[in-house]
Amino acid sequence: LPNQNDEQLKVLIMEASALIYPSEIEGFGFPALEAYQLGTPALYVKGTSVDEIMKINGKNVPGCFSLDLDDFSRAFNEVMCVPDDEVSIIQKEMYEKFSWRNTATETLAVYTKVLS
């Protein structure tokens, strides 16, 4: 696809069945988080920084796969079957986990600890 502006990209992700995000070197994982926030499950690589953040209560959200064709196939089938209500729960949990308020509170706590 040619370059998309933010609105076009948002629509593409919302209309997709899943976001396939095979990056092994992503610094944080915004595309996977954004996909779930738009109601689209994401496939992401196990053992990466994305894998570290795509957890709720220590458990991976659907879509985690190792760089193995059989495991990718399993994860793909998994995300294609995620019910909408589960995607909604993941949206809410991830939103709360990475909200600006939460981020600011945790950052302030670290600074307070370091400075005391």
Phi, psi and omega in degrees: 000147173292168178306140180246143172283173185303316182293317178297317179296318178302314180297316179301315180293318180296326182275348181285154174283328179198156172258124176262117186234082188275019183293134175259351187234015180298138182286332181216310180115028180306317181303319179293316177298315181297321179299311179299323178295335178267006177087017182241120178294155183234143170264136183213157189276131177295144176081016180246176176296329177296316177302322181296324183269341184273055181229146172235122184053041177080000182247134179299140170285160182305142174119358181283131179216151173272165182281068181219133185302318180294320180289324175300316180300318178298313181295321178299312178298323179299310183289333178289344181250007179291121179294150180305323181293328176289321176299320178297320178295315179298316177307308184297313181298316181292323178299313180294318182298320185247024178294157178299322180298312179298315180299315180296317180298314181292322178296315178300319179298320179295312178300317179298317180296315182295320184281345182264000000 
